[in-house]
């Protein structure tokens, strides 16, 4: 593509390159956001699982201690 205006081809090529880089940057930002959401969901699931395990262990121990106290009184 040649134009009568000096530098117009260069400017057009520069604009096309900038637009393409901007499009690629938006895609990588979107992928990054999705990755963060997935990682966050995994971390939340792990925290919930650990919380449930700890709660069950504490409840079991509390029931065992309560049974020992009640058994010692009689």
VENGITA-V141730 format. One record per backbone hydrogen bond with DSSP energy under -0.5 kcal/mol. CO is the residue of the C=O (numbers start at 1). NH is the residue of the N-H. If there is no record, write none. Layout:
CO|NH ; CO|NH
//
This chain:
4|6 ; 5|8 ; 7|11 ; 8|12 ; 9|13 ; 10|14 ; 11|15 ; 12|16 ; 13|17 ; 14|18 ; 15|19 ; 16|20 ; 17|21 ; 18|22 ; 19|23 ; 20|24 ; 21|25 ; 22|26 ; 23|27 ; 24|28 ; 25|29 ; 26|30 ; 27|31 ; 28|32 ; 29|33 ; 30|34 ; 31|35 ; 32|36 ; 33|37 ; 34|38 ; 35|39 ; 36|40 ; 37|41 ; 38|42 ; 39|43 ; 40|44 ; 41|45 ; 42|46 ; 43|47 ; 44|48 ; 45|49 ; 46|50 ; 47|51 ; 48|52 ; 49|53 ; 50|54 ; 51|55 ; 52|56 ; 53|57 ; 54|58 ; 55|59 ; 56|60 ; 57|61 ; 58|62 ; 59|63 ; 60|64 ; 61|65 ; 62|66 ; 63|67 ; 64|68 ; 65|69 ; 66|70 ; 67|71 ; 68|72 ; 69|73 ; 71|74
//
